[in-house]
Amino acid sequence: MIGYVLRRLAGAIPTLFIIVAVAFFMMRAAPGGPFDGERKLPPEIERNIKAAYDLDKPLVTQFGLYLGRLLTGDFGPSFKNKDFSVGELIAAGAPVSLRLGLSAITIAALIGMALGIIAALNQNRATDFSVMSAAMIGITIPTFVTAPLLTLLLGVYAGWLPVATWNNGALANMILPVTVLALPQIAVISRLTRGSMIEVLRSNFVRTARAKGLSEFTVVTRHALPAALLPLVSYLGPATAALVTGSLVVEQIFQLPGIGRYFVLGALNRDYTLVMGVIILYASLIIALNLIADVLYAVLDPKVRLA
């Protein structure tokens, strides 16, 4: 197990390098620059600014300098937020995005698994059709629709919850954004769990467990559920990373100071280093969570061997 983890971590280094290289050159190839504005700067001032940020050097040299700083853990200065480095901005936004994303995926996993199991145990009945119909609605309606809709219904009209405020992450301020993030994931997870559970319940080892006279509760929880969770474990890794760093629309709508909001502002302002920092963080989370998912897969399924 330890050897497998070390090999995966070693293999992540070239993957991260390719991601950094592609993102770096794509950002530089995009039209415009971080210091372009409605009023053009005088040529001398523009030259001085570019020299201060090494933007006057050839692209390959810029890339080498950036990699050198990256190896020391320095993501560089933010071109638009002059009083902050990229590391400071990410450190400020990461706790907000982590709290939102982890809360949403935890709630989604618990509710989605429960609904999927209930639907599988009542296959082709009214309960099954109701759960799957609700899941299809949850998948098809995007977050940029549910977010303003729930804000109007629960925040503006009913006045039950605060709107577009963070207030240091108070519980009342988290309910709406976490709900908006969790709803589509509940739908996906419930469908995944239902399909996997139905397949496992028809397998030979479940029939054997029932033939031994075990209760249905024991058959479902101790025998069927661990095997049915395998596809879900593979899905939860990238889904968690996407929720933590990819809640762009939700953070914009609710005015949350998370990583997603910084990423949008950085892309609009051509803040190269800020966008690069978020991309590197996202890629690292994907790699780490996929590794955790593979290890959990082996724990749940004894037939899997991490060679």
DODREN-254815 format. One record per residue (C-alpha): z, x, y; residue number from 1. Coordinates in Angstrom, 2 decimals. Last residue first. Layout:
BEGIN
- Z X Y NUM
...
***
This chain:
BEGIN
- -7.00 0.36 -3.56 307
- -5.24 -2.70 -2.21 306
- -5.03 -4.81 -5.33 305
- -5.55 -8.56 -5.24 304
- -4.61 -10.37 -8.45 303
- -1.02 -10.77 -7.21 302
- -2.24 -13.19 -4.50 301
- 0.32 -13.96 -1.82 300
- 1.36 -10.33 -1.26 299
- -2.25 -9.11 -1.37 298
- -3.30 -11.65 1.24 297
- -0.29 -10.69 3.35 296
- -1.59 -7.09 3.41 295
- -5.09 -8.25 4.36 294
- -3.71 -10.51 7.12 293
- -1.63 -7.64 8.55 292
- -4.78 -5.48 8.68 291
- -6.69 -8.31 10.37 290
- -3.85 -8.58 12.89 289
- -4.00 -4.87 13.73 288
- -7.80 -4.73 14.06 287
- -8.01 -7.88 16.17 286
- -5.08 -6.77 18.35 285
- -6.71 -3.39 18.98 284
- -10.00 -5.07 19.93 283
- -8.24 -7.39 22.40 282
- -6.31 -4.53 24.00 281
- -9.48 -2.45 24.31 280
- -11.32 -5.39 25.88 279
- -8.44 -6.00 28.32 278
- -8.43 -2.36 29.42 277
- -12.21 -2.28 29.79 276
- -12.16 -5.36 32.04 275
- -9.52 -3.75 34.25 274
- -11.37 -0.41 34.34 273
- -14.67 -1.93 35.40 272
- -13.44 -4.22 38.16 271
- -16.84 -5.84 38.63 270
- -15.16 -8.49 40.83 269
- -16.21 -11.41 38.63 268
- -15.42 -9.50 35.44 267
- -12.02 -8.36 36.73 266
- -11.12 -11.86 37.90 265
- -11.98 -13.30 34.49 264
- -10.09 -10.55 32.64 263
- -7.06 -10.86 34.90 262
- -6.91 -14.59 34.16 261
- -7.12 -13.95 30.45 260
- -4.35 -11.37 30.56 259
- -1.82 -13.84 31.91 258
- -0.57 -14.89 35.34 257
- -0.91 -18.64 34.66 256
- -2.78 -20.81 37.16 255
- -2.83 -23.84 34.84 254
- -6.61 -24.19 34.96 253
- -7.27 -20.43 34.98 252
- -4.83 -19.69 32.16 251
- -6.32 -22.50 30.07 250
- -9.89 -21.39 30.65 249
- -9.27 -17.75 29.78 248
- -7.09 -18.26 26.69 247
- -8.79 -15.30 25.03 246
- -6.10 -12.63 24.89 245
- -3.30 -14.25 22.90 244
- -5.34 -17.14 21.51 243
- -8.15 -14.90 20.30 242
- -5.73 -12.43 18.72 241
- -3.98 -15.26 16.89 240
- -7.29 -16.69 15.67 239
- -8.45 -13.25 14.49 238
- -5.44 -12.95 12.16 237
- -4.96 -16.65 11.36 236
- -8.28 -17.07 9.56 235
- -7.65 -14.63 6.70 234
- -4.18 -16.11 6.19 233
- -5.68 -19.61 6.09 232
- -8.12 -18.64 3.34 231
- -5.16 -17.43 1.23 230
- -2.85 -20.38 1.96 229
- -4.11 -22.46 -0.97 228
- -2.88 -19.85 -3.47 227
- 0.65 -19.90 -2.04 226
- 0.57 -23.75 -1.83 225
- -0.51 -24.55 -5.39 224
- 2.24 -22.91 -7.46 223
- 5.63 -23.01 -5.75 222
- 5.18 -25.77 -3.17 221
- 2.70 -28.11 -4.87 220
- 3.86 -27.77 -8.48 219
- 7.52 -27.85 -7.46 218
- 7.04 -31.04 -5.42 217
- 5.01 -32.62 -8.23 216
- 7.89 -32.05 -10.64 215
- 7.33 -29.67 -13.54 214
- 6.62 -31.24 -16.92 213
- 4.96 -28.26 -18.55 212
- 1.63 -30.12 -18.36 211
- 1.97 -30.15 -14.56 210
- 2.23 -26.37 -14.48 209
- -0.73 -26.07 -16.84 208
- -2.85 -28.36 -14.64 207
- -1.91 -26.18 -11.67 206
- -2.92 -23.04 -13.61 205
- -6.27 -24.62 -14.50 204
- -7.44 -25.35 -10.97 203
- -7.96 -28.83 -9.52 202
- -4.96 -28.59 -7.17 201
- -6.37 -25.25 -5.93 200
- -9.66 -26.80 -4.76 199
- -7.91 -29.69 -3.01 198
- -5.50 -27.28 -1.31 197
- -8.30 -25.06 -0.02 196
- -10.18 -27.97 1.53 195
- -7.04 -29.52 3.03 194
- -5.70 -26.22 4.35 193
- -8.97 -25.33 6.09 192
- -9.29 -28.82 7.60 191
- -5.68 -28.78 8.83 190
- -6.13 -25.26 10.22 189
- -9.21 -26.22 12.24 188
- -7.64 -29.36 13.75 187
- -4.32 -27.68 14.51 186
- -6.28 -24.82 16.14 185
- -8.08 -27.29 18.42 184
- -4.74 -28.78 19.54 183
- -2.72 -25.55 19.89 182
- -4.23 -24.19 23.11 181
- -3.93 -27.51 24.98 180
- -0.40 -28.01 23.67 179
- 0.64 -24.49 24.72 178
- -0.80 -25.06 28.20 177
- 0.96 -28.43 28.63 176
- 4.37 -27.55 27.17 175
- 4.78 -24.15 28.83 174
- 5.95 -25.33 32.28 173
- 8.65 -27.55 30.80 172
- 9.97 -24.64 28.71 171
- 10.37 -22.33 31.72 170
- 7.95 -19.41 31.68 169
- 9.06 -17.66 34.86 168
- 8.27 -20.72 37.02 167
- 4.67 -20.96 35.74 166
- 3.14 -23.71 37.87 165
- -0.21 -25.53 37.62 164
- 1.32 -28.95 36.83 163
- 4.94 -29.80 36.04 162
- 5.56 -32.35 33.25 161
- 6.63 -35.99 33.11 160
- 4.95 -37.15 36.31 159
- 3.17 -39.99 34.50 158
- 0.06 -39.95 36.71 157
- -0.09 -36.29 37.79 156
- 1.48 -34.36 34.93 155
- 1.17 -36.30 31.69 154
- -2.14 -38.13 32.24 153
- -3.82 -35.91 34.84 152
- -2.74 -32.62 33.25 151
- -3.58 -33.97 29.79 150
- -7.14 -34.69 30.96 149
- -7.43 -31.42 32.93 148
- -6.55 -29.38 29.81 147
- -8.30 -31.57 27.22 146
- -11.74 -31.14 28.78 145
- -11.70 -27.37 29.46 144
- -10.06 -27.03 26.04 143
- -13.14 -28.27 24.21 142
- -13.36 -31.63 22.37 141
- -15.29 -31.15 19.09 140
- -12.52 -29.54 17.04 139
- -9.79 -32.03 17.99 138
- -12.09 -34.99 17.34 137
- -12.95 -33.59 13.91 136
- -9.24 -33.09 13.17 135
- -8.41 -36.68 14.16 134
- -11.08 -37.91 11.75 133
- -9.76 -35.56 9.05 132
- -6.21 -36.87 9.42 131
- -7.27 -40.53 9.44 130
- -9.62 -40.14 6.48 129
- -6.93 -38.45 4.40 128
- -4.32 -41.04 5.27 127
- -6.72 -43.89 4.47 126
- -7.44 -42.48 1.03 125
- -10.17 -40.12 -0.14 124
- -7.64 -37.39 -0.96 123
- -3.99 -38.32 -0.48 122
- -2.47 -35.02 -1.66 121
- -5.19 -33.14 0.24 120
- -4.55 -35.09 3.47 119
- -0.80 -34.47 3.30 118
- -1.40 -30.76 2.64 117
- -3.80 -30.52 5.57 116
- -1.44 -32.36 7.91 115
- 1.47 -30.06 7.01 114
- -0.68 -26.93 7.31 113
- -2.01 -28.02 10.71 112
- 1.47 -28.86 12.03 111
- 3.02 -25.54 11.02 110
- -0.02 -23.38 11.80 109
- -0.72 -25.07 15.15 108
- 2.89 -24.73 16.27 107
- 2.91 -21.04 15.38 106
- -0.57 -20.49 16.88 105
- 0.43 -22.11 20.19 104
- 3.76 -20.29 20.52 103
- 2.12 -16.96 19.67 102
- -0.64 -17.50 22.22 101
- 1.56 -18.71 25.08 100
- 4.26 -16.07 24.64 99
- 1.73 -13.32 24.12 98
- -0.33 -14.41 27.13 97
- 2.72 -14.41 29.42 96
- 4.13 -11.16 28.00 95
- 0.70 -9.47 28.33 94
- 0.09 -10.29 32.00 93
- 2.53 -7.87 33.65 92
- 1.94 -5.05 31.15 91
- -1.81 -5.61 31.51 90
- -1.55 -5.32 35.29 89
- 0.63 -2.20 35.05 88
- -1.73 -0.53 32.58 87
- -4.71 -1.32 34.81 86
- -3.01 0.52 37.69 85
- -1.66 -1.38 40.65 84
- -1.65 -1.03 44.45 83
- -5.44 -1.03 44.70 82
- -5.97 -4.30 42.88 81
- -9.77 -4.24 43.21 80
- -10.70 -0.93 41.57 79
- -7.77 -1.03 39.14 78
- -6.62 2.49 38.37 77
- -7.10 4.15 34.98 76
- -6.35 2.96 31.46 75
- -3.99 5.94 30.94 74
- -2.63 6.17 27.39 73
- -3.22 9.93 27.14 72
- -6.29 9.42 24.95 71
- -7.58 6.90 27.50 70
- -7.58 9.51 30.25 69
- -9.88 11.76 28.22 68
- -12.04 8.81 27.22 67
- -12.51 7.88 30.88 66
- -13.46 11.44 31.82 65
- -16.02 11.55 29.00 64
- -17.48 8.19 30.02 63
- -17.78 9.27 33.66 62
- -19.55 12.45 32.54 61
- -22.00 10.40 30.45 60
- -22.57 8.05 33.40 59
- -23.44 10.89 35.79 58
- -20.90 11.48 38.60 57
- -20.65 9.52 41.87 56
- -18.40 6.92 40.26 55
- -15.60 9.49 39.86 54
- -13.09 7.04 41.45 53
- -12.41 9.15 44.56 52
- -16.08 10.22 44.68 51
- -17.19 6.59 44.74 50
- -14.80 5.88 47.62 49
- -15.96 8.93 49.59 48
- -19.65 8.06 49.11 47
- -19.04 4.46 50.25 46
- -17.19 5.69 53.33 45
- -20.09 7.99 54.24 44
- -22.73 5.30 53.63 43
- -20.98 2.69 55.84 42
- -19.80 -0.21 53.71 41
- -22.04 -3.25 53.27 40
- -20.53 -6.52 54.44 39
- -20.88 -9.34 51.92 38
- -19.38 -7.09 49.29 37
- -20.19 -4.35 46.81 36
- -17.24 -2.08 46.02 35
- -16.76 -2.98 42.36 34
- -20.49 -2.83 41.64 33
- -23.51 -5.07 41.37 32
- -25.86 -5.66 38.45 31
- -24.48 -5.05 34.93 30
- -25.49 -1.70 33.38 29
- -22.10 -0.12 34.19 28
- -20.26 -2.86 32.30 27
- -22.66 -2.52 29.37 26
- -22.10 1.25 29.30 25
- -18.32 0.95 29.06 24
- -18.30 -2.03 26.68 23
- -20.60 -0.26 24.19 22
- -18.61 2.99 24.35 21
- -15.20 1.32 24.08 20
- -16.29 -0.81 21.12 19
- -17.86 2.20 19.37 18
- -14.68 4.26 19.90 17
- -12.50 1.41 18.65 16
- -14.49 1.24 15.42 15
- -14.41 5.04 15.09 14
- -10.57 4.94 15.30 13
- -10.06 1.83 13.13 12
- -11.08 3.73 9.98 11
- -7.99 5.93 10.32 10
- -5.82 2.81 10.63 9
- -7.45 1.33 7.54 8
- -6.89 4.54 5.60 7
- -3.22 4.62 6.67 6
- -2.73 1.00 5.61 5
- -4.33 1.63 2.21 4
- -2.18 4.72 1.65 3
- 0.95 2.75 2.49 2
- 0.00 0.00 0.00 1
***
